[in-house]
Amino acid sequence: MKSQQDLRSTRRAVLKRLGATGVALGALCWGLVVPGGAAAQGGAGMPLPDEKVADTLKRLFGDRPLQSAGERIKFEAPMIAENGAVVPLRIEVELPMTKDDYVKNVYIISDKNRRPMNAQFSFTPDSGKASVGTNIRLGSTTDVRAIAETSKGVIYEARREVKVTVGGCGG
């Protein structure tokens, strides 16, 4: 028969292991840990704290050039956002959505945010149209980029400056 002391130490060891497992699973679910080195296998990976916009673009697109969107991207953003915590955006990409040539991803990137990439939206040819309506947070006045990446690897960029009167990222 085990003593009271033995039972307490066994229980403590089990609780420590369960706690460590919970922390590891939480980190995995929040994307703080990448299993099996997925970032090293050529994925976009997680941004680093205080990542610069140039580093974000390099991480996402490598050395592929960003082309001016011209009329290909309709990008609606307010000129002045009275509250940086809620900045509405609307993006419509006017490019083919065929099986062989379609908009694969739309990214929203804010140049002066602590982590520039606000969002990524993925599409398939079955989506019919690459269209996004969302709200983002901005910490200060900044350029906001709508970037469309096609299945053929071509990248189009549209930019708008949004002036923020009250910061939304702790400002």
C-alpha positions in Angstrom: 0.0 0.0 0.0 1.3 3.4 -1.0 1.8 6.2 1.6 0.1 9.5 1.5 3.4 11.1 0.4 3.8 8.7 -2.5 0.3 9.4 -3.8 0.8 13.2 -3.6 4.1 13.1 -5.6 2.5 10.8 -8.2 -0.5 13.1 -8.5 1.8 16.1 -8.8 3.8 14.5 -11.6 0.6 13.6 -13.5 -0.7 17.2 -13.2 2.6 18.7 -14.4 2.5 16.5 -17.5 -1.1 17.4 -18.2 -0.3 21.1 -17.8 2.7 20.9 -20.1 0.6 19.0 -22.7 -2.1 21.7 -22.5 0.4 24.5 -23.0 1.9 22.7 -26.0 -1.5 22.1 -27.6 -2.5 25.7 -27.0 0.7 27.0 -28.6 0.1 24.7 -31.6 -3.5 25.8 -32.0 -2.5 29.5 -31.8 0.2 29.0 -34.4 3.0 29.8 -32.0 4.6 26.5 -32.8 4.9 24.9 -36.2 4.9 21.1 -36.2 7.7 19.3 -38.0 9.4 22.5 -39.1 6.7 23.4 -41.6 8.1 26.9 -41.9 11.5 25.4 -43.0 9.7 23.4 -45.7 8.9 26.4 -47.8 5.6 27.6 -46.2 4.9 31.2 -45.4 5.7 30.6 -41.7 4.8 32.8 -38.8 5.7 36.5 -38.8 8.3 37.6 -36.2 7.4 40.2 -33.6 7.9 43.7 -35.1 8.4 42.3 -38.6 9.1 45.0 -41.2 6.8 45.1 -44.3 9.7 44.3 -46.6 10.4 41.1 -44.6 6.7 40.2 -44.7 6.7 40.6 -48.5 9.9 38.6 -48.9 8.5 35.8 -46.6 5.2 35.6 -48.6 6.4 36.2 -52.2 10.2 35.7 -52.3 11.7 37.6 -55.1 8.6 37.7 -57.3 7.9 41.3 -58.4 4.7 43.1 -57.3 2.9 44.6 -60.3 0.6 47.6 -60.2 -3.0 46.4 -60.1 -4.3 49.2 -62.3 -8.0 48.4 -62.9 -7.5 44.7 -61.9 -8.2 45.4 -58.2 -11.1 47.6 -56.9 -9.9 48.5 -53.4 -12.2 50.5 -51.2 -10.8 51.9 -47.9 -11.7 55.1 -46.0 -9.4 58.1 -46.5 -9.8 58.8 -42.7 -10.6 56.2 -40.1 -12.0 57.8 -37.0 -11.3 54.6 -35.0 -8.3 52.5 -36.0 -9.9 49.5 -34.2 -12.5 49.1 -37.0 -11.4 50.0 -40.5 -13.7 48.6 -43.2 -12.2 47.4 -46.4 -13.7 46.0 -49.6 -11.6 44.3 -52.3 -12.8 43.0 -55.7 -10.3 41.4 -58.0 -11.2 41.6 -61.7 -9.1 38.7 -63.0 -10.1 35.3 -64.5 -11.4 32.6 -62.3 -10.8 29.6 -64.6 -9.4 26.2 -63.8 -6.0 27.1 -65.3 -5.8 30.7 -64.2 -7.4 32.1 -61.1 -6.9 34.3 -58.1 -5.4 32.0 -55.5 -4.9 34.4 -52.5 -5.8 37.9 -51.5 -3.6 39.5 -48.8 -4.2 42.6 -46.7 -1.0 44.2 -45.5 -0.6 47.4 -43.4 2.8 48.9 -43.6 3.1 50.4 -40.1 1.3 47.7 -38.1 3.5 45.7 -35.7 2.7 42.6 -37.7 2.0 43.9 -41.2 -0.1 41.0 -42.6 -3.7 41.6 -41.4 -5.3 38.8 -43.4 -5.0 36.2 -46.1 -8.1 34.9 -48.0 -7.8 31.9 -50.3 -9.9 31.1 -53.4 -10.4 28.4 -55.9 -11.9 28.5 -59.4 -15.2 27.4 -57.9 -15.3 30.7 -55.9 -16.5 32.4 -59.1 -15.0 35.8 -58.0 -12.3 36.9 -55.7 -14.1 39.4 -53.5 -13.6 40.3 -49.8 -15.3 42.6 -47.3 -13.7 42.8 -43.9 -12.6 45.1 -41.0 -9.0 45.5 -39.9 -7.2 47.2 -37.1 -4.6 49.9 -37.7 -2.4 51.4 -35.1 -1.6 54.6 -36.9 -1.8 56.3 -40.3 -0.4 53.9 -42.9 -0.5 52.6 -46.4 -2.8 49.5 -46.7 -2.1 47.1 -49.5 -4.5 44.7 -51.2 -2.3 42.0 -52.9 -3.8 39.4 -55.3 -1.7 36.3 -56.1 -2.7 34.2 -59.1 -2.4 30.5 -59.6 0.3 31.3 -62.1 2.4 33.2 -59.6 1.7 36.7 -60.8 1.2 39.2 -58.0 -0.8 42.5 -58.3 -0.8 45.2 -55.7 -3.1 48.1 -54.9 -2.4 50.6 -52.1 -4.4 53.2 -50.2 -3.2 55.5 -47.4 -5.6 55.5 -44.5 -5.3 58.3 -41.9 -6.1 57.1 -38.4 -7.3 59.6 -35.8 -7.6 57.1 -32.9 -5.3 54.1 -32.9 -6.8 50.6 -32.8 -3.7 48.6 -31.8 -3.3 49.9 -28.3 -3.1 53.5 -29.4 
